[in-house]
Amino acid sequence: MVKRKLVQFLTALLYNGNLPGFWQGRLWQGSSKSVCLPGLNCYSCPGALGACPVGALQSSLSGVFLRVPFYVIGTLLLFGLLLGRLICGWACPFGLVQELLYKLPTPKLQRTAFTARLARFKYLIAIVFVLLLPIVYYLLTGTGVPAFCKFLCPAGTLEAALPLAAVNAKLRGSLGVLFSWKLLLLLVILTASVGIYRPFCRFLCPLGALYGLFNRISLFGVKVDAAKCIHCDACMRTCLMDCRQAGDRECIACGECRSVCPTDAISLGKKF
Amino acid sequence: MRIVIFLAALLTLACGILQQQQLGVLRKASTICLECIGIG
């Protein structure tokens, strides 16, 4: 689907339009950084023009008992309600990286009942690393910790740590055990992406978990015309995510199922 | 349901903007996040 790839590339470029930042090793500090982008894109990426919603949520949650993070929550609600996981399929740079790796001609691991169960793991990640740990850590120590960014996020390593360390010797000298762990995790995820379709999105991404909750009610996404559907299951045989039916909470609206539907029951776009 | 969530989202976002929470996001996003790059 060439159109989706084009949108993914343009979105990645739009998110990271501060290109001089990559060779200067400096972050964009314009006012656009106060706006959360819909996809997972590290705000410490030298090119990033906006904020990462997961990072912003975690840092806001550190002071949740002093001030409820209305701004980030409201933004996430709006993104979820408008687009749901369509954002994952069309507007997430890290999703694009995984998809490109999956195009390499190697044997592929197909989705199974096990991967469907593993897909629930991302909800645990979201609850523990994005919600609970920042709050608990703040209560215990008085300082915040973006636990997901710190221990798990591969986008931060790929988009921020590596480009910054490449041009900043001082930063390079400060990298230690934590960076080694995150680099290992990134390499595992990227290697897995060659044989498994979007493993990070399916099993680990807390943003995908959150947006997935909105898939049923989002204004845009995949819609199935029940009157036309003959329950042939052709859509599910084509689906690379862990969907049980087109448009459910695992659906990233890639549109692959639409092209194989014999009755044109599946559409992609405005749902209501 | 959709309208309720939409209104709740707008109200929540407006509350955040009135409290100037976007400035906190800007502050955090404009400096290198040491945790994100594996130093902090």
Interface residues (C-beta under 8 A of the other chain):
Chain A: L27 W28 Q29 S31 K33 S34 V35 C36 C42 Y43 S44 A48 G50 A51 C52 G55 A56 S59 S60 R67 P69 F70 Y71 V72 I73 G74 T75 L77 L78 L81 V145 P146 C149 K150 C153 G156 T157 A160 A161 L164 A165 L171 S174 L175 G176 L178 F179 S180 W181 K182 L183 I217 L219 F272
Chain B: M1 R2 I5 F6 A8 A9 L10 L11 T12 L13 A14 C15 G16 I17 Q19 Q21 Q22 L23 G24 V25 L26 K28 A29 S30 T31 I32 C33 E35 C36 I37 G38 I39 G40
